[in-house]
Amino acid sequence: MELWFTEKHTPNVKFSIKVDKQLYSGKSEFQRIDVFDSCEFGRILVLDGYLMLTEKDEFIYHEMITHVPMAVMPHAQNILIIGGGDGGTAREILRYNYVKNIDLVDIDELVAEVCREYLPQTAKSLDDPRVICHFEDGLKYIRHHENEYDLIIVDSTDPFGPGEGLFTKEFYGNCFKALKKDGIMVNQHESPFYPADSYAMQRAHKRIFDSFPISRIYQAHIPTYPSGHWLFGFASKKYHPILDANWEKWRALKIKTRYYNPKLHAGSFALPSYVEEIVREVE
Ligand code: SAM
């Protein structure tokens, strides 16, 4: 008998991965949490039926959401990660030895516990002394911080359920306030391909564009996300994501990556014409 994990990408499109077995299934007060083991993608974390990460391709997402801003921000020492309870984003940031503090704010402590148990390749970072976990709503946390962070990474679920508040004007405005005068905010920015995802991306971009002087979008190919074409938002008070990137300094750090590199960093901001149109409509 075959077992498959299936995610509905649209009412008419399903994406399935054959699984060997289900390792965990549970429910927190916020969401259902499942972990599967598959031959193609290794272990898979699923929240409320939506694929969050797989062992095989998580490096793409976690490298792109971290090394792009870190190659631009010359001295990031105090970092805020909102969401990211699987630890993958924190793992990549910890590779910069000059980073002093990472506040990781995830609403659901059970996600961190389950990932510690079943996904140590990302969750091992949660126990690093530089990482301070706060298990609370990021929308509330950010209201009480001002002029504090060099970089904020919004590594959230999608704009519904517990993650909905992390796509609002109020939230982006508070992220702006919580950043230092040359701070950068990067967020997982959904996808341009399917209508519902594209609408969510456009709405988020409008709210970020209205909150930051510099607001750009970049992309990566993530095989297990809807359409495989995934976007990230880069919002900044001062730095341009390409003109102010310091790739000499970044290369000198000798951080070994499997997806990110300086040429790809620059190229990832060159969007397809149809995506540019969607974005320009709200600028
Ligand atoms: N890093 C993974 C990836 O590769 O896309 C997925 C992101 S991570 C699992 C998403 C996290 O956002 C979840 O752990 C979820 O609990 C958290 N989250 C959702 N809503 C939140 C909120 N309002 N405040 C803080 N964390 C939230």
Residues whose N, C-alpha, C, O or C-beta is under 5 A from the ligand:
A	BS01	SAM	M52 L53 Y61 I82 G83 G84 G85 D86 G88 V105 D106 I107 D108 V111 E136 D137 G138 L139 D155 S156 T157 P162 G163
